[in-house]
Every structure is written in C-alpha cells, then in structure tokens.
C-alpha cells in the first residue's frame, strides 16, 4: 500500500508528479490562500507524511491528531513554525530545505540593502506621483555603499554568500556568530567582532541568524541605540529577531537612518503596520528565495525529503 501524504498548498506540476510516483497525494488546491486550520486538522488524521510551508503552525495538538504521521517536510530553511520537541517525542521526522536558496536569498539581501541605502522605492514613488519638478543637488540623497562597513549577524551559508557580494563593493566586513569561523575569515577577509562593536561601527547591519529562543528580540532598543544615526538595518532572516516597536521608534526618531525588511513578526504583514508608514523603510513580502528556479528546487528537495523518510531512509536534511 502506498503511503498517504497531504500537501498544504498547490505546488508546481513537476513536484506533484514526482510525489504521485510514490505516494497517494491529497493537496490543498489554492495557491494564494493557506489551508484553513480545520481542514488541516481533518486531513492530518490518516496521512503518513505532511508537506507544509511556513504559513502552517504545526503544534503539539496537530501532531497528536496525526497518529500515522512519520515525517513532516517543511519547504523552508527555517522551521520555527513546527514544534520540534513534540515531533521528536512522537518520533516524527522533520526536514527542511537548506542550501538551494542560499544564492538567491543573498541576492535579495544585497538588493534590499542597495534599495534602502539609495532610497530607490521612495524615489520611484516620487517620480510616479508627479512630484518631480526639477533636479536639485540634495534631492533624494542616500547612503554610500562602496567602501562602507557591513556587519553580518549570523554567518551561515547566506551570510557567507552576502559577504562575497559585499567584497565586490570593497566593503569592510564584520560578523558576529555563535561560533567563530577562522577559515571563512581568511577566505573572505571578514573580521569576527563582538555584537556591540558590530552595531557601533557598521554602516549596514544585516540580520541573517536563525530564529530561536535565544535570538528572539535579539535586536531591540538597546542594540538600536548603539547604531550610527546614518546606519541601515536589513532583516531577511525572521521577523521576531528584531523588536518591531523598538525599530519603529528608532526610525521615527532618527536614531538610525533606514531599514530594509523582507520579514515581519506576523505574516502576512497588515497594511496598517506602523513600520509601513515610514518613508525610510523598504518593506517586502518575504521574497528572499523567490526566484522561479529556486522555489522549484526547494519544492523538489522537500518532495525528496518526504519520499526518503517514507521509504524508511533518513533524509539528508533532517533537523531532529
């Protein structure tokens, strides 16, 4: 008998075809709308595998309903949407999709840095609104990127890829990480510094650390107070790492110069969110890995993780 799986969002045909070769597949057929909780609670009752996204909260209650559940395949690098401890207790494998999105997310991170520093979104809106009457010397002036100091918080795969891009702009590179990486320091010419020094001296601070209990509100009022008034904060990791109220106050009061955000604590972010009201914020809808090729690779990797687990093997990307 083929294992049963449930997919929580409509996927590309190539991914569904691959899963159908091995599994009996049921899928939420809407692409732009998350599966309702009551539907998910019903669908999980008899399945052996679950293919899910960050939009689904896989908590202990849901896991207790999935009495046949053997594996959860999360189509993301992060997995803070899943109660890992509860899954482990119930001997349910959890997998993620690292690696395939590294370069694409690094591209987006550096693009967001540039767009924020040079006020690109604000300038585009200014032009489209018909506000441009003439050229003037200090109109829409931003911050220089070439030769500036970049501080990376969290030097994982994406952080290393970002540092490579920054080298092309002759940036001075700092990083702070839970452990030092001497070989990477040599390869990339990047210097390990304590968190406080990074915040005080960086012109750009990029948050790329995983979201954990230890990194929740890792950047708050005290940290923002250390930053330069000309500094830019970029977050393409997870929203909860940066205290949004503290960031709003720092930006509104001119304590820091600008912020580029691809992630928010609660997603999808509401249009009345205070940070969206500020002209010195470039906000994106969590598109760090959103290239066609990368998203397809992520989905296929998540599918292979699921298949490996259901076939009795240990998936390469198991997180528990």
MOBEL-V455687 format. One line per field, one symbol per residue. ss: DSSP state (A for helix, B for strand, O for the rest). psi: psi as a letter, one per 30 degrees, with the letter a starting at -180 (. if undefined). burial: + if it has 9 or more other C-alpha atoms within 8 Angstrom, else -. A space follows every 10 residues. Layout:
ss=???
psi=???
burial=???
//
This chain:
ss=OOOBBBBOOO OOAAAAAAAA OOOBBBBOOO OOOOOOAAAA AAAAAAOOBB BBOOOOOBOA AAAAAOOOOO BBBBOOOOOO OBOAAAAAAO OOBBBOOOOO OAAAAAAAAA AAAAAAAOOA AAAAAAAAOO OOOOOOOOOO OOOOOOOOBB BBBOOOAAAA AAAAAAAOOO OBBBBBOOOO OAAAAAAAOB BBOOAAAAAA AOOBBBBOOO OOOOOOOOBO AAAAAAOOOO OBBBBOOOAA ABOAAAAAAA AAOOOOOBBB BOOOOOOOOO OOOAAAAOOO BBBOOOOOOO OAAAAAAAAA AAAAAAAAAA OOOOOOOBOO
psi=kkkklkkglk lkeeeeeeef feljkkkkfk egklkkeeee eeffeglfkk jllffkjiae eeefeiffkf kkjkilelhf fkjeeeeeeg hkkklailef geeeeeeeee eeeeeeeghe eeeeeeeffg fjelklegkh kakkekflkk kkjiiaeeee eeeeeeefgh kkkllklfkl ieeeeeefhk kklleeeeee fkekjkjgll jlefgkheja eeeeffllfg lkkkjgdkef ekjeeeeeee eeggelelkk kfllekkkkl fgkefffkfg kjklhigegi leeeeeeeee eeeeeeeeef ggljkehkf.
burial=--++++++++ ----++-+++ -++++-++-+ ---++----+ +-++++++++ ++++-+-+++ -++-++--++ ++++++--+- +-+--+++-- -+++++++-+ ++++++++++ -+++++++++ +-+--++--- ---------- ----+-++++ +++++--+++ +++++++-++ +++++++--- ---++--+-+ -++----+++ ++++++++++ +---++++++ +-++-+++-+ ++++++++++ ++++-+++-+ +---++++++ ++++------ -----+-+-+ ++-----++- ---+++++++ +++-++++++ ----+-++--
//
